[in-house]
Amino acid sequence: MGHDCVQTRRLFMLERDVAAESAKRADQYGKILETLERIGEAIGSLGENTTRDISALRKDIAALAKTIKKG
């Protein structure tokens, strides 16, 4: 009977450890998803900024080309 108690106790400890590890991994997974979301937003902002910068440069080049043609 003592052997059964030891085995039951070991099983309980294993289940407890597995539950704790699963919770830790779920938390880490959530943090990774949050980080990926922030990275995605940053990349999106970078793309928008680059598009605006290129558009401004095109306007500057067009204005400069007009000035050169007049001269």
C-alpha positions in Angstrom: 0.0 0.0 0.0 2.9 2.4 0.7 4.2 1.9 -2.8 0.8 3.1 -4.2 1.0 6.2 -2.1 4.5 7.0 -3.3 3.5 6.5 -6.9 0.3 8.6 -6.4 2.4 11.4 -4.8 4.9 11.3 -7.7 2.1 11.4 -10.2 0.6 14.4 -8.4 4.0 16.2 -8.4 4.4 15.5 -12.1 1.0 16.8 -13.0 1.6 19.9 -10.9 5.0 20.5 -12.7 3.4 20.0 -16.1 0.6 22.4 -15.3 3.1 25.0 -14.1 5.3 24.6 -17.2 2.3 24.8 -19.5 1.2 28.1 -17.8 4.7 29.5 -18.1 4.9 28.5 -21.8 1.5 30.1 -22.4 2.7 33.3 -20.9 5.8 33.3 -23.0 3.8 32.6 -26.1 1.5 35.6 -25.3 4.6 37.8 -24.8 6.0 36.6 -28.2 2.7 37.4 -29.9 2.7 40.9 -28.4 6.2 41.5 -29.5 5.4 40.3 -33.0 2.4 42.6 -33.1 4.6 45.6 -32.2 7.2 44.7 -34.8 4.4 44.4 -37.4 3.1 47.9 -36.5 6.7 49.3 -36.6 7.2 47.8 -40.1 3.9 49.2 -41.2 4.8 52.7 -40.0 8.2 52.4 -41.7 6.5 51.6 -45.0 4.1 54.6 -44.6 7.0 56.9 -43.8 9.1 55.6 -46.7 6.1 56.1 -49.1 5.7 59.7 -47.9 9.4 60.4 -48.1 9.6 59.1 -51.7 6.5 61.1 -52.7 8.1 64.3 -51.3 11.3 63.6 -53.1 9.4 63.1 -56.4 7.7 66.5 -55.9 11.1 68.1 -55.2 12.7 66.5 -58.2 9.7 67.6 -60.4 10.0 71.2 -59.1 13.8 71.1 -59.6 13.4 69.8 -63.2 11.0 72.7 -64.0 13.5 75.2 -62.6 16.3 73.7 -64.7 14.1 73.8 -67.9 13.3 77.5 -67.3 17.0 78.3 -66.8 
